[in-house]
Amino acid sequence: MLQHLVNTWAERLAPKTVSRSYGVVRAMFSYAVESDMLFRSPSRRIKLPRIEPRTRQMLTPDEVDALATSTTEEYRAMVWLGAIVGLRFSEVAGLRVGRIDFLGQSLSVVETVTKDGKGGVVLGPPKSSASRRTVALPKVLVNLLAEHVANLGLTGADADRLLFPAPGGGPMRYANWRNRVWVPACKAAGIAPVGFHDLRRLSATLLVREGVDVKTAQTRLGHSDVRLTLGLYAQAVGEAVRAAADRLGDLFLRPARSL
């Protein structure tokens, strides 16, 4: 019966949606077993539709530069925080002036934009303890952020003010910002629509490609599990694969080596 239900779902729903729905049902049966309402869960040996990995567009540094140039000035620094620091949108939108250490060249992630029980946008703690972190910044980005703060007419005395407030003040909603700022910037830059999260994915991939150890990359990105760093973000890019092939070729088939 349960397998028939899953098969029915699979006819009209995406595999990932089927998996999530089945997860809810399985949790209900597991609770029933733990509560002695059932002797054994019927959710055993259920075959789910295969979830094919999605092919994602990988941005290049040149495309990010074009995207930043096409983004309105008041939000331009957000693009670099996503690409260089690997911040999530919720983390960027929750940044306050006081979280930037201009002398120490770092920023602290201690708040993120989230939703309250009524769907309103509020500031709350990061999604996990690993997400609460202090991240080093390159000098060029520190200078860019200092210029951004000055353009807002703020100083270090305005520590509680948001770096990227909504037009009417307060924290931004991603959907509104995406439609109003991000999508037009992608179009102006000649880039197929991507998500802000793709900047974070590029940042992680470049960290791995540039030889930064995985533990450092994990800490910088705020992942609670290193498998997220490796599995979700560290995608191989063409030039890195080519460079790896060339290095191995040089090791084994150098011209001086006799065959």
C-alpha positions in Angstrom: 0.0 0.0 0.0 2.7 2.5 1.0 4.8 1.6 -2.1 1.7 2.2 -4.2 1.3 5.7 -2.6 4.9 6.5 -3.4 4.5 5.4 -7.0 1.4 7.6 -7.3 3.4 10.6 -6.0 6.2 9.9 -8.4 3.8 10.2 -11.4 3.1 13.8 -10.7 5.8 15.1 -8.3 9.5 15.7 -8.6 11.7 12.9 -7.1 13.0 15.3 -4.4 9.5 16.2 -3.4 8.5 12.6 -3.2 11.5 11.9 -1.0 10.5 14.7 1.4 6.9 13.6 1.5 8.0 10.0 2.2 10.3 11.2 4.9 7.3 12.7 6.8 5.3 9.5 6.4 8.3 7.4 7.6 8.7 9.7 10.6 5.1 9.2 11.6 5.4 5.4 11.4 8.6 5.5 13.3 6.9 7.4 16.1 4.0 5.0 16.1 6.5 2.1 16.6 8.3 3.9 19.4 5.0 4.6 21.0 4.0 0.9 20.8 1.1 1.7 18.5 2.6 -0.4 15.8 4.8 -3.5 16.1 6.8 -2.8 12.9 6.9 0.1 10.5 5.5 -0.5 7.0 7.9 2.0 5.6 10.7 -0.6 5.2 12.1 -1.5 1.8 10.2 1.2 0.0 11.7 2.1 -3.4 11.9 5.9 -4.1 12.4 7.5 -7.5 16.1 8.3 -8.2 17.1 11.9 -7.6 19.3 13.0 -10.4 22.0 15.5 -9.5 21.3 18.9 -11.1 23.8 20.5 -13.4 24.4 24.0 -12.1 25.9 26.9 -13.9 29.3 27.8 -12.5 30.0 31.5 -12.5 33.5 32.7 -13.5 35.4 35.6 -11.7 34.9 37.7 -14.9 31.1 37.1 -14.8 31.0 38.0 -11.1 32.9 41.3 -11.9 30.3 42.0 -14.6 27.5 41.2 -12.2 28.9 43.5 -9.5 29.3 46.3 -12.0 25.7 45.8 -13.1 24.4 45.8 -9.6 23.1 49.1 -8.2 25.7 50.9 -6.0 23.9 50.4 -2.7 24.0 46.6 -3.1 27.2 46.1 -5.1 29.3 45.1 -2.1 26.8 42.2 -1.5 28.1 40.5 -4.6 31.7 40.6 -3.4 30.7 39.3 0.1 29.0 36.4 -1.6 31.8 35.6 -4.0 34.9 36.4 -1.8 33.7 35.5 1.6 31.1 33.0 0.7 28.3 34.5 2.8 24.7 33.3 2.5 22.1 36.0 1.5 20.6 35.7 5.0 24.0 36.4 6.5 24.8 39.4 4.2 21.3 40.9 4.8 21.8 40.6 8.6 25.2 42.3 8.7 25.4 45.4 10.9 28.1 48.1 10.6 29.6 47.0 14.0 30.2 43.5 12.7 33.0 44.7 10.4 36.4 45.0 12.0 38.1 47.5 9.6 41.4 47.4 11.5 41.5 43.7 12.0 40.2 43.1 8.4 37.5 40.7 9.4 33.7 40.4 9.8 31.6 38.5 12.3 28.5 36.5 11.4 26.3 36.6 14.5 22.8 37.4 13.0 20.9 36.4 9.9 17.7 37.4 8.3 14.9 34.9 9.0 11.1 34.7 9.2 9.0 34.9 12.3 6.0 32.7 12.9 3.8 35.1 10.9 6.0 35.2 7.8 7.6 38.6 8.7 11.3 39.3 8.2 13.3 39.5 11.5 16.9 39.1 12.6 17.8 36.0 14.5 20.8 33.8 15.3 22.7 31.8 12.6 21.3 28.4 11.6 24.0 26.5 13.5 26.9 27.1 15.9 29.3 26.6 12.9 27.6 29.4 11.1 28.4 31.8 13.9 32.0 32.7 12.9 34.6 35.4 12.2 36.0 35.5 8.7 39.1 37.2 7.5 38.7 39.8 4.7 41.1 40.9 2.0 42.2 44.5 2.2 40.6 45.4 -1.1 37.2 44.2 0.3 37.7 46.1 3.6 38.3 49.3 1.6 35.2 48.6 -0.5 33.1 48.1 2.6 34.5 51.3 4.2 33.5 53.2 1.1 30.0 51.6 1.3 29.5 52.7 4.9 30.6 56.2 4.1 28.2 56.3 1.2 25.4 55.4 3.6 26.4 58.4 5.7 27.3 56.2 8.6 30.3 55.9 10.9 31.6 53.5 13.5 29.2 55.1 16.0 26.3 53.5 14.0 27.3 50.0 15.0 23.7 48.7 15.0 22.7 50.0 11.6 22.3 47.4 8.8 24.8 47.5 6.0 22.2 46.6 3.4 18.7 47.7 4.6 15.5 47.4 2.6 14.4 50.6 0.8 11.9 51.3 3.6 14.4 50.4 6.3 14.8 47.1 8.2 16.0 43.8 6.9 15.4 42.7 3.3 13.4 39.9 1.9 15.3 37.7 -0.6 12.4 37.4 -3.1 11.9 41.2 -3.2 15.6 41.9 -3.6 16.1 39.2 -6.2 13.3 40.6 -8.4 14.2 44.3 -7.8 18.0 44.1 -7.9 19.5 40.7 -8.7 17.6 39.6 -11.8 18.0 43.0 -13.6 21.8 42.9 -12.8 22.1 39.4 -14.3 20.3 40.6 -17.4 22.4 43.7 -17.7 25.6 41.6 -17.3 24.4 39.1 -20.0 24.3 36.2 -17.5 21.6 33.5 -17.3 19.6 34.0 -14.1 21.4 32.4 -11.2 20.9 32.5 -7.5 22.8 34.5 -4.9 23.8 31.2 -3.5 25.8 30.5 -6.7 28.3 33.1 -5.5 28.9 31.1 -2.3 29.3 27.9 -4.4 31.9 29.6 -6.6 33.7 30.8 -3.5 33.9 27.3 -2.1 35.0 25.8 -5.4 37.8 28.4 -5.8 39.0 27.8 -2.2 39.4 24.1 -2.9 40.9 24.8 -6.4 43.4 27.2 -4.9 44.7 24.6 -2.5 43.1 25.9 0.7 42.7 22.9 3.0 39.1 21.6 3.4 39.0 22.2 7.1 39.8 25.9 6.6 37.2 26.1 3.8 34.6 24.5 6.0 35.2 27.0 8.8 35.2 29.9 6.5 31.9 28.8 4.9 30.3 28.0 8.3 29.5 24.4 7.4 28.6 22.1 10.3 29.7 19.1 8.3 32.8 18.9 6.1 30.8 16.7 3.7 28.8 19.7 2.8 31.9 21.5 1.8 33.1 18.7 -0.4 29.8 17.4 -1.7 27.6 20.4 -2.3 30.1 23.1 -3.1 33.5 21.9 -4.2 32.5 21.2 -7.8 35.3 20.4 -10.2 35.8 23.1 -12.9 37.2 22.5 -16.3 40.5 24.3 -15.9 41.2 22.6 -12.5 40.6 19.2 -14.1 42.9 20.1 -16.9 45.6 21.3 -14.5 45.4 18.1 -12.5 45.8 16.0 -15.7 48.8 18.0 -16.8 50.5 17.7 -13.4 50.0 13.9 -13.5 51.2 13.8 -17.1 54.4 15.7 -16.1 55.0 13.3 -13.2 54.7 10.1 -15.3 55.6 11.1 -18.8 58.2 13.8 -18.6 60.2 14.0 -21.9 63.4 13.0 -20.1 61.8 9.7 -18.9 62.5 6.7 -21.1 59.5 4.6 -22.1 
